[in-house]
Amino acid sequence: MRVVLAMLVVLVFSLAGHPGAVADPGLVIGDGAPVAPGATVPAQMGCEEPATAPATGPGVTGGPWQRDPEGHQPWSVSSTLTVAPDAAPGPVTVTATCGGRPLTATLTVAETGSGGTVARVLGGAAILLAVVAAMVLLQRRRRRAST
């Protein structure tokens, strides 16, 4: 639903020639959330031209663009992008071509859990252990002081 709404906004700004429009508003990738390496993400492009080229970028490959088989939204084509399993985390510029005109969008590759998650869990466990130990020691002192 977000993608359809985004495409409608893009079309309105494109047709109106609004000065605040994004440089290449015709390419929309996913919902803006980071994509894990090895995962796929949907993409849409506003393109009525018959000549299109798949979307590509560093560590990102796209399948062929396809129109709706029932003829809905004839100005829109869709594809699926695949992020390589070894793609570097961070923003990636993806480029697709519509009738010879390049369109770009940014896709963010998510960081993998290569130790970062484990370190956070171990750090949290160590803090929790220190808090529990401090509470036990305080309880012992109270008991000794009251007897």
PyMOL commands that set and color helices and strands:
alter all, ss='L'
color gray80, all
select helices_A, chain A and resi 2-16+116-146
alter helices_A, ss='H'
color red, helices_A
select strands_A, chain A and resi 27-29+40-46+52-57+60-62+66-67+76-83+90-98+101-109
alter strands_A, ss='S'
color yellow, strands_A
deselect
rebuild
show_as cartoon
